[in-house]
Amino acid sequence: MPQSIVKMLAHIVFSTKNRADLIHPGIEDDLFGYIHGVVKNNDAKLIIANGTTNHIHLLVSYQRKSIFPI
């Protein structure tokens, strides 16, 4: 039986409106925890999340089934 292996990585960047400094260190853990849950519920894996007070970077790994459900 043939197999195919698919591994896709996405670098996603979110910014606050008007680049306002709204992401303070006190809320980062809760914010990244929430984002982790959203990513996990979509059958993907959050590899790393980081950023500054006005934007965040996410590295997300997708499997074939999460992009192309067959």
N, CA, C and O atoms as a GROMACS GRO file, in nm:
protein
  280
    1MET      N    1   0.085  -0.117   0.000
    1MET     CA    2   0.000   0.000   0.000
    1MET      C    3   0.090   0.124   0.000
    1MET      O    4   0.178   0.136   0.085
    2PRO      N    5   0.069   0.216  -0.093
    2PRO     CA    6   0.153   0.336  -0.099
    2PRO      C    7   0.123   0.430   0.018
    2PRO      O    8   0.011   0.436   0.068
    3GLN      N    9   0.225   0.501   0.057
    3GLN     CA   10   0.210   0.600   0.164
    3GLN      C   11   0.256   0.736   0.113
    3GLN      O   12   0.344   0.746   0.028
    4SER      N   13   0.196   0.836   0.166
    4SER     CA   14   0.246   0.970   0.140
    4SER      C   15   0.257   1.042   0.273
    4SER      O   16   0.169   1.032   0.359
    5ILE      N   17   0.364   1.114   0.289
    5ILE     CA   18   0.387   1.188   0.412
    5ILE      C   19   0.384   1.336   0.378
    5ILE      O   20   0.453   1.383   0.287
    6VAL      N   21   0.304   1.408   0.452
    6VAL     CA   22   0.291   1.552   0.430
    6VAL      C   23   0.321   1.622   0.562
    6VAL      O   24   0.265   1.587   0.666
    7LYS      N   25   0.409   1.719   0.557
    7LYS     CA   26   0.436   1.802   0.674
    7LYS      C   27   0.443   1.946   0.627
    7LYS      O   28   0.530   1.984   0.548
    8MET      N   29   0.350   2.025   0.677
    8MET     CA   30   0.346   2.166   0.638
    8MET      C   31   0.363   2.252   0.762
    8MET      O   32   0.299   2.229   0.864
    9LEU      N   33   0.450   2.349   0.751
    9LEU     CA   34   0.471   2.444   0.858
    9LEU      C   35   0.423   2.581   0.811
    9LEU      O   36   0.446   2.621   0.697
   10ALA      N   37   0.356   2.651   0.900
   10ALA     CA   38   0.310   2.786   0.868
   10ALA      C   39   0.364   2.883   0.972
   10ALA      O   40   0.353   2.859   1.093
   11HIS      N   41   0.420   2.992   0.925
   11HIS     CA   42   0.463   3.101   1.012
   11HIS      C   43   0.354   3.207   1.003
   11HIS      O   44   0.335   3.269   0.898
   12ILE      N   45   0.283   3.226   1.113
   12ILE     CA   46   0.168   3.316   1.116
   12ILE      C   47   0.202   3.435   1.204
   12ILE      O   48   0.255   3.418   1.315
   13VAL      N   49   0.172   3.554   1.156
   13VAL     CA   50   0.199   3.676   1.232
   13VAL      C   51   0.067   3.751   1.249
   13VAL      O   52  -0.003   3.779   1.152
   14PHE      N   53   0.034   3.783   1.374
   14PHE     CA   54  -0.082   3.865   1.406
   14PHE      C   55  -0.033   3.996   1.466
   14PHE      O   56   0.063   3.997   1.542
   15SER      N   57  -0.099   4.104   1.430
   15SER     CA   58  -0.065   4.235   1.485
   15SER      C   59  -0.188   4.294   1.552
   15SER      O   60  -0.301   4.268   1.511
   16THR      N   61  -0.164   4.375   1.654
   16THR     CA   62  -0.275   4.448   1.715
   16THR      C   63  -0.316   4.563   1.622
   16THR      O   64  -0.238   4.606   1.538
   17LYS      N   65  -0.437   4.609   1.639
   17LYS     CA   66  -0.486   4.719   1.556
   17LYS      C   67  -0.399   4.842   1.577
   17LYS      O   68  -0.371   4.882   1.690
   18ASN      N   69  -0.357   4.901   1.467
   18ASN     CA   70  -0.271   5.019   1.468
   18ASN      C   71  -0.139   4.997   1.542
   18ASN      O   72  -0.075   5.091   1.587
   19ARG      N   73  -0.100   4.870   1.554
   19ARG     CA   74   0.025   4.832   1.624
   19ARG      C   75   0.030   4.888   1.766
   19ARG      O   76   0.137   4.925   1.815
   20ALA      N   77  -0.085   4.895   1.830
   20ALA     CA   78  -0.091   4.943   1.969
   20ALA      C   79  -0.025   4.841   2.061
   20ALA      O   80  -0.038   4.720   2.040
   21ASP      N   81   0.044   4.888   2.163
   21ASP     CA   82   0.114   4.801   2.258
   21ASP      C   83   0.015   4.744   2.359
   21ASP      O   84   0.003   4.795   2.471
   22LEU      N   85  -0.056   4.638   2.320
   22LEU     CA   86  -0.162   4.580   2.403
   22LEU      C   87  -0.128   4.444   2.462
   22LEU      O   88  -0.197   4.398   2.552
   23ILE      N   89  -0.024   4.379   2.413
   23ILE     CA   90   0.010   4.244   2.459
   23ILE      C   91   0.119   4.255   2.565
   23ILE      O   92   0.238   4.254   2.534
   24HIS      N   93   0.078   4.267   2.690
   24HIS     CA   94   0.172   4.282   2.800
   24HIS      C   95   0.214   4.144   2.852
   24HIS      O   96   0.138   4.048   2.838
   25PRO      N   97   0.331   4.133   2.911
   25PRO     CA   98   0.380   4.003   2.960
   25PRO      C   99   0.283   3.933   3.054
   25PRO      O  100   0.282   3.810   3.060
   26GLY      N  101   0.202   4.007   3.126
   26GLY     CA  102   0.106   3.946   3.218
   26GLY      C  103  -0.005   3.867   3.151
   26GLY      O  104  -0.064   3.780   3.215
   27ILE      N  105  -0.034   3.895   3.026
   27ILE     CA  106  -0.142   3.824   2.956
   27ILE      C  107  -0.090   3.726   2.851
   27ILE      O  108  -0.168   3.652   2.791
   28GLU      N  109   0.042   3.725   2.828
   28GLU     CA  110   0.096   3.639   2.722
   28GLU      C  111   0.065   3.492   2.745
   28GLU      O  112   0.025   3.422   2.652
   29ASP      N  113   0.082   3.442   2.867
   29ASP     CA  114   0.056   3.301   2.894
   29ASP      C  115  -0.088   3.263   2.863
   29ASP      O  116  -0.113   3.160   2.800
   30ASP      N  117  -0.184   3.346   2.905
   30ASP     CA  118  -0.325   3.318   2.876
   30ASP      C  119  -0.354   3.328   2.727
   30ASP      O  120  -0.427   3.245   2.673
   31LEU      N  121  -0.297   3.427   2.660
   31LEU     CA  122  -0.318   3.444   2.516
   31LEU      C  123  -0.263   3.325   2.438
   31LEU      O  124  -0.331   3.269   2.352
   32PHE      N  125  -0.139   3.288   2.468
   32PHE     CA  126  -0.079   3.176   2.396
   32PHE      C  127  -0.148   3.043   2.431
   32PHE      O  128  -0.156   2.953   2.348
   33GLY      N  129  -0.197   3.032   2.553
   33GLY     CA  130  -0.274   2.912   2.590
   33GLY      C  131  -0.404   2.902   2.511
   33GLY      O  132  -0.442   2.793   2.466
   34TYR      N  133  -0.471   3.013   2.495
   34TYR     CA  134  -0.594   3.016   2.416
   34TYR      C  135  -0.566   2.981   2.270
   34TYR      O  136  -0.637   2.900   2.210
   35ILE      N  137  -0.462   3.041   2.215
   35ILE     CA  138  -0.426   3.013   2.075
   35ILE      C  139  -0.388   2.866   2.060
   35ILE      O  140  -0.422   2.803   1.960
   36HIS      N  141  -0.317   2.811   2.158
   36HIS     CA  142  -0.281   2.669   2.154
   36HIS      C  143  -0.406   2.582   2.145
   36HIS      O  144  -0.409   2.486   2.069
   37GLY      N  145  -0.508   2.616   2.223
   37GLY     CA  146  -0.633   2.540   2.219
   37GLY      C  147  -0.702   2.549   2.084
   37GLY      O  148  -0.753   2.448   2.035
   38VAL      N  149  -0.704   2.666   2.024
   38VAL     CA  150  -0.766   2.683   1.892
   38VAL      C  151  -0.692   2.600   1.788
   38VAL      O  152  -0.754   2.533   1.706
   39VAL      N  153  -0.559   2.605   1.791
   39VAL     CA  154  -0.478   2.529   1.695
   39VAL      C  155  -0.500   2.379   1.715
   39VAL      O  156  -0.518   2.306   1.618
   40LYS      N  157  -0.499   2.334   1.840
   40LYS     CA  158  -0.519   2.191   1.870
   40LYS      C  159  -0.656   2.142   1.826
   40LYS      O  160  -0.670   2.031   1.775
   41ASN      N  161  -0.759   2.225   1.846
   41ASN     CA  162  -0.895   2.187   1.805
   41ASN      C  163  -0.909   2.178   1.654
   41ASN      O  164  -1.007   2.122   1.604
   42ASN      N  165  -0.813   2.231   1.580
   42ASN     CA  166  -0.813   2.222   1.435
   42ASN      C  167  -0.712   2.120   1.385
   42ASN      O  168  -0.664   2.130   1.272
   43ASP      N  169  -0.680   2.022   1.469
   43ASP     CA  170  -0.590   1.911   1.434
   43ASP      C  171  -0.454   1.957   1.385
   43ASP      O  172  -0.399   1.901   1.290
   44ALA      N  173  -0.401   2.058   1.448
   44ALA     CA  174  -0.267   2.106   1.415
   44ALA      C  175  -0.188   2.115   1.545
   44ALA      O  176  -0.241   2.088   1.653
   45LYS      N  177  -0.061   2.151   1.534
   45LYS     CA  178   0.026   2.157   1.652
   45LYS      C  179   0.098   2.292   1.655
   45LYS      O  180   0.163   2.331   1.558
   46LEU      N  181   0.085   2.361   1.767
   46LEU     CA  182   0.156   2.486   1.787
   46LEU      C  183   0.297   2.451   1.834
   46LEU      O  184   0.315   2.398   1.944
   47ILE      N  185   0.396   2.480   1.752
   47ILE     CA  186   0.534   2.447   1.786
   47ILE      C  187   0.593   2.553   1.878
   47ILE      O  188   0.654   2.520   1.979
   48ILE      N  189   0.575   2.679   1.843
   48ILE     CA  190   0.625   2.787   1.927
   48ILE      C  191   0.542   2.912   1.903
   48ILE      O  192   0.492   2.937   1.793
   49ALA      N  193   0.528   2.990   2.009
   49ALA     CA  194   0.458   3.119   2.001
   49ALA      C  195   0.543   3.221   2.075
   49ALA      O  196   0.594   3.194   2.184
   50ASN      N  197   0.558   3.337   2.015
   50ASN     CA  198   0.638   3.442   2.075
   50ASN      C  199   0.598   3.575   2.011
   50ASN      O  200   0.522   3.577   1.915
   51GLY      N  201   0.649   3.682   2.063
   51GLY     CA  202   0.618   3.811   2.002
   51GLY      C  203   0.659   3.927   2.091
   51GLY      O  204   0.739   3.912   2.184
   52THR      N  205   0.603   4.041   2.060
   52THR     CA  206   0.630   4.163   2.136
   52THR      C  207   0.497   4.219   2.183
   52THR      O  208   0.394   4.151   2.178
   53THR      N  209   0.498   4.342   2.230
   53THR     CA  210   0.375   4.401   2.282
   53THR      C  211   0.274   4.438   2.174
   53THR      O  212   0.159   4.468   2.205
   54ASN      N  213   0.317   4.436   2.046
   54ASN     CA  214   0.221   4.474   1.942
   54ASN      C  215   0.203   4.371   1.831
   54ASN      O  216   0.127   4.395   1.737
   55HIS      N  217   0.270   4.257   1.841
   55HIS     CA  218   0.245   4.150   1.745
   55HIS      C  219   0.296   4.016   1.799
   55HIS      O  220   0.380   4.012   1.889
   56ILE      N  221   0.245   3.907   1.742
   56ILE     CA  222   0.291   3.774   1.782
   56ILE      C  223   0.326   3.693   1.657
   56ILE      O  224   0.274   3.716   1.548
   57HIS      N  225   0.416   3.598   1.677
   57HIS     CA  226   0.455   3.502   1.574
   57HIS      C  227   0.417   3.363   1.622
   57HIS      O  228   0.437   3.329   1.739
   58LEU      N  229   0.361   3.283   1.533
   58LEU     CA  230   0.326   3.145   1.563
   58LEU      C  231   0.389   3.055   1.458
   58LEU      O  232   0.388   3.086   1.339
   59LEU      N  233   0.444   2.943   1.502
   59LEU     CA  234   0.489   2.840   1.410
   59LEU      C  235   0.398   2.720   1.431
   59LEU      O  236   0.398   2.660   1.538
   60VAL      N  237   0.322   2.687   1.328
   60VAL     CA  238   0.219   2.584   1.338
   60VAL      C  239   0.249   2.473   1.238
   60VAL      O  240   0.282   2.498   1.123
   61SER      N  241   0.237   2.349   1.285
   61SER     CA  242   0.257   2.232   1.200
   61SER      C  243   0.121   2.171   1.170
   61SER      O  244   0.042   2.142   1.260
   62TYR      N  245   0.095   2.151   1.041
   62TYR     CA  246  -0.031   2.091   0.997
   62TYR      C  247  -0.004   1.952   0.942
   62TYR      O  248   0.098   1.927   0.879
   63GLN      N  249  -0.099   1.862   0.966
   63GLN     CA  250  -0.094   1.732   0.904
   63GLN      C  251  -0.187   1.733   0.784
   63GLN      O  252  -0.271   1.822   0.770
   64ARG      N  253  -0.171   1.636   0.700
   64ARG     CA  254  -0.253   1.631   0.578
   64ARG      C  255  -0.401   1.629   0.613
   64ARG      O  256  -0.480   1.695   0.546
   65LYS      N  257  -0.439   1.554   0.715
   65LYS     CA  258  -0.582   1.541   0.749
   65LYS      C  259  -0.643   1.671   0.800
   65LYS      O  260  -0.764   1.692   0.786
   66SER      N  261  -0.561   1.761   0.858
   66SER     CA  262  -0.617   1.886   0.907
   66SER      C  263  -0.640   1.986   0.795
   66SER      O  264  -0.720   2.078   0.811
   67ILE      N  265  -0.573   1.970   0.683
   67ILE     CA  266  -0.589   2.060   0.569
   67ILE      C  267  -0.684   2.000   0.466
   67ILE      O  268  -0.772   2.070   0.414
   68PHE      N  269  -0.666   1.873   0.435
   68PHE     CA  270  -0.744   1.804   0.333
   68PHE      C  271  -0.815   1.684   0.392
   68PHE      O  272  -0.771   1.570   0.373
   69PRO      N  273  -0.925   1.707   0.465
   69PRO     CA  274  -0.995   1.592   0.526
   69PRO      C  275  -1.055   1.501   0.419
   69PRO      O  276  -1.138   1.542   0.338
   70ILE      N  277  -1.010   1.377   0.422
   70ILE     CA  278  -1.061   1.278   0.324
   70ILE      C  279  -1.118   1.160   0.398
   70ILE      O  280  -1.167   1.066   0.335
   0.00000   0.00000   0.00000
